[in-house]
Amino acid sequence: MFRDSPLVPRGSTVPPLKEVASLVRQRDREAWLVIGRSKNKNVVVYRGQGNDTKGFWLLLEPSYHKGKPHDYEDLSVLEGPYYGHQVRPTERKGTYQVTLNAVPSEKFVVTRKKNGKVTAKLQAPTGAWKTVDYIMLSNATGAWRATVHATTGEVWSPSV
């Protein structure tokens, strides 16, 4: 996962969120979602499936490294209400419905493909199910706004 070396080498410029999401999935086949925030470059990564689903911080801002040899840390108890999740099995074997506290209006369908890769889909406003690339949370107006980016390039904003 992220224990061996930082995702972004120390001293390097943090790439755009789309590239970070791609790098995360290349390194960890269990990673199915990256959430970026307008506050800083650190992201929340969700990985695993079913009861093994876990969210954690991927620390990309140099000021957050604090001499750590790795670039991740668990979510704190105080962060759970914002970035926690609930998992529910579905009728299909190996498929789970996940609700994230950060985007409570959306129900992710998380599945492990035959190649072992875990993916998440959301229903787009068109009604079609789309594989999620990443989500950006921004707070420009004093209220959080989520923007979903699908792997197909489609973008939409669910209610938060």
PyMOL commands that set and color helices and strands:
alter all, ss='L'
color gray80, all
select helices_A, chain A and resi 17-27+50-52+62-64+80-83
alter helices_A, ss='H'
color red, helices_A
select strands_A, chain A and resi 31-37+43-47+54-58+72-74+85-89+95-100+103-112+118-123+129-138+145-150+155-156
alter strands_A, ss='S'
color yellow, strands_A
deselect
rebuild
show_as cartoon
